[in-house]
Amino acid sequence: MWHWHKSVSREHESIWQQRLASLPGAVITEGYHASRITVAVYTESAEEALVLQACYGGKAEALEETDWVAATAPRHQPPLLIRDRIVISSSDSPEDLEALRRKYPGRDILCFPAEMAFGTGHHATTSTCLRLLCDYARHRGERPWRLTDIGCGTGVLALAGLRLGAEHAVSFDFDAQAVGIARRNIQRNGGAENLELFQADVFEWEPRAGEQSDIVLANLFSTVLQRAFPRIIPAMKPDGVLIISGILRTQADETLAAAREAGLRVDKIVRRGKWITAQLTLA
């Protein structure tokens, strides 16, 4: 992995957003000085980073791959309780999992250790999606339903959906590493025979004819969501539900406006700290 970065004037932020808009690894962050921002691009090859350096100056550096999610995860993180249905443990110890089964009889116990893809369930965006997913499953009752999870991360939402009664789930991520971790989690937890898991870009993926879902989940960056709504809607049944998350409060208005412009109605908004999760249907 390589990293190109450059400090620039804040007044030129929109120019840099346009320059880097087509690069999936582009990031813009605030610095200590109010008048400056840092533009950066993470690339798989040295050549890409060095081309950016040649074009725009700045600095290109090789990065040592580090599992920051696992390295910074609390060692004794308590289990995550999702309504009265699911318990998610970050420990894969057989003893810990058996203790949870005894403590929470009748609930599904899932194990998602912290790894290099987000989605252990404890982050505010993921846990809120899980709670809304539980509410949806309760609402469906005995009626069959299908699920699509866009931006699967570690696979927690799709696997939870199957435990909650989904008869079929489609789950994919742009990041090949995330898909690999999701596959390990599927093997670790089992019970995912009706799951299609694969790598895909939301801007290139299309649902197969006749395979729209009753509920679609998209826990993505808000800037991706805003562009992706026209791609996501075809995955929904006419009476389907869309749950979106990964949205900062400061980006909520523009993201929900983009959803409405695409033909969606906002039915519910849940706020957790600096994050927003929303439930939508077709207008």
N, C-alpha and C positions, 0 to 999 in steps of 0.2 A: 504494500500500500504506500502511495506517495501523497504528499500534501503540498499544495501551492498556496501561499497566502501573501496578502499585501494590505497595509494600512492606508486608508484613503479618507478624504474629507466626507463628512456626513452629507453635505449638500449635493454630493454626486451619487448618492445611494441609488436613485432610480436608474441612472445610467448603467451602474454596475449590475443591477437586477436584470436589465435588458441584455447586457453582454453575456451574462452567465445563465440566462433562463433555460437554455437547452442542455445544460450540463447537470446530470442527476446528482453529482456529488458536491454541488455548490452550496455554500453556507455564508450568511452575512451575520456578524455578531457585533454587539456594542462593546466598546472598550471603556477604559477608565476615564477618558476625556470625552466630554459631551460632543465635541466637534469632530471626533474621529470614529470610524467603524473599521472592522477588519473583514475583507472579502477573502474567501478561501474556497478551494476545490480539492476534494479527495479523489484520487484516481488509482486505478489498478496498475498503471505502468509509469515508469520514469519518463518516457517520451512525452506523454500527455502533460505532465507537470512541467517539464522543461520547455515545452512549446508555450505554455501560459507564461512562464518566466520570460521567455524571449520576446513575447508580444507585449506584455504589460509590466515587466519588471517584477518586483517582489522577490520571493524566495521559494525555491522548491526543495523539499526535504523528504527523505525516506522515513517511514514510520514503522516502528516495531509493533507488531500486532499484539495487543493486550486485551484480555477478556475483562474489560472494565466493569461490566455488569456483575460478573461473578466476584471480581476483586473488591468491589465496593458494597456488595450485598451484606446486610446484617447477618451475623453468624447464627443467631437464634431468633430469626424472624417468626413471629407467631403465625399460626395457620390463618388463612383468609376464609371467613364464613360468608357464603353467598346465600342470602335468605335462609330457608330451612332445607335447602336442596343439596348444596355442594360445599365441600371443604377442600381448599387448595393448600397443599403443603410445599414449602420450598426445600424440604428435606426429602431425600430419597432413601433414608434409612428404613429397612424393613421393620425395625422395632418401633420407630416413630410412627410409621404408617399404620401399624397394627394398633398402637395406642389410640390413634385418632378414630379408627373403626370402632373400637370399644367405647370411646367417649361420645361419638356421634353416630349411633346406630341409625340405619335407615337413610343416611346421606351418602352421596357418592364422594369418595375420597380421590382426589387427583393430585399427582406429584409433578411439579414444574420447578426444578432447580434453576437458579440464576445462571444464565449462559450469555453468549454474545449477541443474542437477539432479545429484544425486550418482550415482555408479555408473561411474566411469572404470575400475573393476576393482581399483584399488590399495588401497581401504579393506579392513580386515580382514574385515568381514562379507561383502563382495562376493567377495573373492578366495577365501575359504573355500567359499562357495557354488559358485564356479566349479570348484574342485578336486573337490568332492563330485559335481558334475555330470559332470565328466570320468570319475570312477570309475564313475558310474552308466552312462554311455554304453559304457564298456569292458565292464561286466557284461552289458549287453543284447546285445552282439555284433551279429549280423546281424538280430536280431529288430526289427521296426518299433516305434517308440514316439512318443508325443505328449507335449507339454510345455505347462504353464500357468505363467506368471510374473505373480504378483500384486504390484503396486507396482514397476513396471518401471524407474523412474528413467530412465537414459539408454538402456535397452534392451539392455544388455550381456549379461544372462543368457539372454534369449530368442535373441539372435543367435548367441551361443556354442553354445547347444543345437542350433540348426539346423546349424551347422558340424560339430557332433559326431555328427550323424546323425538328429536328430529329423525325422520326416516332416511334422510340423505343430506350430505353436506359437501359443498365445494369450497376449497380453501387454497389460496395462492398468495405468493409474495414476489415482489420484484427482486429481492435479495436471495441469491442462491444459498447463502449461508443460513439465513433464517429458515428456508425450506428444509435444509439438512437437519437443523436443530428440531424443527417441528416433527420430522420423521422419527427422530430418536425419542421424542416425547410420546408419540403415538405408540411406538414399541414398548416404551416404559409403562404406559398406562393400559394399553390394549383396548379392545372394544370399539374399534374404529373401522370395521369392515365396510361401512357405507360412506366412507370419506374419500373424496378425490382431492389429492394434495399435489400441487405442482408449482413450478416457477412461471410467472407471467408478469407482464407489464400491464397495468390497468388501462393504459392508453392504447394498447394493441389487442387486449383480450376482448372476446365477445362470448356471451353465453350461447350454448347450443339452442337451436330452435325447440321450443316446447319445454325447456328446462329452467324456466324462471323460478325464483324462490319466493317463499312466503315471507321470509325475513332475510335482509341483507345487512351485514355489519361491515363498516369501513372505518377502522381506527387508523387514520392517516394524518399526515401533516395538513394543516388547513389550506395551504397554497396548492397542494395536490388535489384536495377535495374540490376546491373551487373550479378547477379545470376538468375534474373527472366526473362531475354530476351527469353530463350527457352520456357518459360511458356506463355509469352505474345504473341508471334508470331502466335500461333494457333488461337488466337482471332481475327486476322486480315483477311480481305478478300484479295485475291491476289493483288488487286490494292488499298488496304487500306493504310491509313495514321496512323502513330503512333506519338504522341506528348509526350515527356518525360520531366520532370522537377524535381526540388528538388536537383539539381546537383551544388555543389560548383565549382567555376572556377578551384580550385586546383585538383578537382577530374574529370574534364571534359575529359581529354585525355584518362584516363583508362576506363571511362564509355563508351565513344564513340568507343573506340577500342573493348570493349566487345560487343557492338551492331553490329559492322561490322563483328566480328568473328561469331556472331550468324546468320548472313545472312541479315543484314539491311544496307541500304544506307542512309547516312546523307544528307538531302536536304537543311536544313536551321538551322542555329544556332542564337539564340537571347541572348544577354548578358544584364543583368540588375544588376548593382552593382556587388556583389560577386557571383551572381547566373547565371546559364546557363539553357536555355530551348532549346530543339532541336526537329525538325520535321524530321521524317524518313519514308522510304518506304522499301518494300522488294527489295533486290538487284536482 
